[in-house]
Amino acid sequence: MSEFSAATYPEVFVSNTAISKAVYEAVERGELRKIGSRLYTRNLIENPERLVRRNWYHLITSYYPDALITDRTALENKPAEDGSVFLISEKTTETQLPGLILRPRQGRGAIETDKPFIGGARLTSTPRAYLENMKPSRARGGRVPRTLTRDELEQRLDALLRGQGESALNKLRDDARAIATDLKLEAECEALNDLIGTFLGTREAKTESAVGKARAAGHPYDPDRLTLFEALFGALREAIPTPRPASAVAGEATTNLAFFEAYFSNFIEGTEFSVGEAREIVFEGAIPTERPEDAHDVLGTFRIVSDAADMSTLPASSEEFEAIMRRRHATIMQARPDKNPGGYKTKINQAGNTNFVAPDLVNGTLERGFEFYRALEEPFQRAVFMMIIVSEVHPFADGNGRTARIMMNAELVAAGQERIIIPTAYRTDYLGALKAFSKNGLTTPLIRMLDIAQNYTGSIDWGTFDGARAMLEESNAFAEREGAKLRYIRT
């Protein structure tokens, strides 16, 4: 036998008679650590449970050489919360390891569609895993059940449909049907067929999950966005916003504020004019012949944000919410018929690596978001939440950011509170906070960023156009260079 070297073995491994003496000596020398029955590790520091869970797939065949990973483990691709890993094997005795329980059962072994897995085990195919998980099971002794619940299965099917479309569900159904008879899972195949048909709108099976019931009712929604909405709702309820009465309440001041709100909101989206050009567009109707659509974007935005009656109109229902939002969007985008002004998108849109809500989930997700919105009490809370609903759903092909900010400021105007403008120099902060929320669910940067922006808006004297412009320039508001920052914010 060649000389034993601990360094050549996996981080966690199972000893056998051929190496047991050498392993014992390596433990005595402090090169290995025993963490279970015949179980050893080269890692002398880390928690045994963490070590075992990290290496679970390498250990299976040391205890069950014929192991086929099945049931819920085959869909979750990791140990369950209690450490359970479900297998099919001729050996049916359970094995307890630190942080892990290997739970074998009898059953049909691997078939052609089941694939080799890490560590030498086999892994049931996805169609087989769905079929086997259609069998109900019970939790006993505080352990997780062997198969996923119906609710969990429906959530997975919904995620598959959202992520890969109808073709993915159709393929899953066809592939499951092809192996069902061989596995004697015909009844489970029919139940899966009914469930998939319900998600596709061709059948009417009973559903148990919230997403499944919404699908069956024809109001599907994006559960990932709902999770974000819930987190923001909780954070806003815990925050006590600073009341900031509107600094511009009538006459020229409100007109000037509306102008710069429209100017900056369009500049953020890449519709860039000089202040002088934008002033001519808005107040003199001078539409540049080389950029008529861009000019109308600025003009359309201004028409809404300068209309006190429109900006004081708030929705009392989700139907009113969508109607107001669509009407405002149509005004902004009226010069861009190719963007379907006032109409929802027909293709999924994205920003960077962020995919927004799929077209068929827009209505349902907006409805669910509105349920949270209407339970908020303070104008600032409602303003932030309204902006996020529109921003996260991104219901239109274009103009979503401008629409979101208009919907946000309408909440503030209606309550006599200070608006929120996002100067060019604050664009990076604004977009960074949105991204941190969208990707990581971070609510604090988002709320703080908008609070600062509202405070900044109140620091400007909007009484005269030239005076407001001078203060904006002094505070670096128009700076476009990388790393630009507002120079001061009055508190």
Secondary structure, 3 states (H helix, E strand, C coil): CCCCCHHHCCCEEECCCCCHHHHHHHHHCCCCEEEECCEEECCCCCCHHHHHHHCHHHHHHHHCCCCEECHHHHHHCCCCCCCEEEEECCCCCCEEECCEEEEEECCCCCCCCCEECHHHCEECCHHHHHHHHCCCCCCCCCCCCCCCCHHHHHHHHHHHHHHHCHHHHHHHHHHHHHHHHHHCCHHHHHHHHHHHHHHHCCCCCCCCCHHHHHHHCCCCCCHHHHHHHHHHHHHHHHCCCCCCECCCCCHHHHHHHHHHHHHHHHHHCCCCCCHHHHHHHHHHCCCCCCCHHHHHHHHHHHHHHCCHHHHCCCCCCHHHHHHHHHHHHHHHCCCCHHHCCCCCCCCCCEECCEECCCHHHHHHHHHHHHHHHCCCCCHHHHHHHHHHHHHHHCCCCCCHHHHHHHHHHHHHHHCCECCCCCCHHHHHHHHHHHHHHHHHCCCHHHHHHHHHHHHHHHCCCCCCHHHHHHHHHHCCCCCCCCCCCCCCCCC
